[in-house]
Amino acid sequence: MALLGAALLGWGAPVGAAGLVVERLDLGEGPGEQVYKLQEQGDLRVFARSASNFQQVRLQLQRRIAGQWQPAQDLPAGDPRWQDGAWTARLPVNEGVRSNDFTLTPDGRYVLWWSGNADLDGGDLYLAERLGDAHGPALRLPAPVNGPAFEFTPSISADGEWMYFASTRGDAQGLSHVYRVSWPQVLAQLGAAASAHSQAALDQAVSALWHAIGHAPGQASDVQALRRLLHPDARVFGQSIKASSLQLWVASAEQFLAEMGRPSDKGLYECEVERQQRRFGGHAQVYSVVQTRRDPAQAGPSYTGVNSMHWQLGPQGWQLLSLHYALESPGLRLPSAAAVCLG
């Protein structure tokens, strides 16, 4: 079946800088039929087809051969019990509204769902950023994805290029059809809000690292906190000048934790005075300038170091993959910065 590239609704015109365009897919709907809950992976699609009010539901499969989508067929070995009945109305309830069709994006970074009123005559699509076992706040997807009709059953193609969803927009009988929109452009339209939750968590993790390393005289660093922040396979690199040459050493996560777990008669107070970040999805590079003092009341730092870190967002949240630090060298000084600690 061909894509109805020209089937744009009035409120499906480009919106804002992202230029979101919603397109309807032709899945061969006949009179009185509706389609929804489409999932796509490569050259295979699976979706549901039914009459109005979700009666006589049939699950169907569609294959793409030589670049062309073939007519849909009922799923083989389908159980007729799921084809003759009605679509269940028992849905999860959150704060007095119905919500359903929770689905993860292929990279696991977001959860998508629809939420609407109890009569199922209106619903919108929402997104929340996933961070380990927790989620950020719900974000309503922008127009023209959401509109005055009922939008539901969101999904993302396996290659991450398209977002599919069902909508009753433009249908006089209130029947749903399947639409698609560029998923990267949806995220671009949401802007910083789409990653604000994980960004705040990254900022907290970097600050927590320096807090955990610091300690009072006669104490050790907070090894338990450091263990949570370090990936088990993390590496720590340090450089120093010895015998008129630059020396580099490396420690595993366990070696670093063992070293930081030894009490020291001197205090260690870390003050991060500068931070720069570059991030791509769940990968982040952080550059920090840190002043170290033996006494928090002393005017100037005992020494200043630069730190280059790589962080990865995974099931445990943000974890440090590598840390490379270097101290100021004779004749090579860092620009002076006010001793205002970040975080």
Buried (B, 14 or more C-beta within 10 A) or exposed (E): BEEEEEBBBEBBEEBEEBEBBBBBBBBBBEEEBBBBBBBBEEEEBBBBBBBEEBEBBBBBBBBBEEEEBBEBEEBEEEEEEEBEEEBEEEBEEEEEBBBBBEBEBBEEBBBBBBBBEEEBEBBBBBBBBBBEEEBBEBBEBBBBBBBEBBBBBBBBBEEBEBBBBBBBBBEEEEBBBBBBBBBEBBBBBBEEBBBBBBBEBBBEBBBBBBBBBBBEEEEBBBBEBBBBBBBEEBBBBBBEEEEEEEEEEEBBBEEBBEEBBEEBEEBBBBBBBBBEBEBEEBEBBBEBBBBBBBEEEEEEBBEBBBBBBBBBBBEBBBBBBBBBBBBEEEEEEBEEEEEEBBB
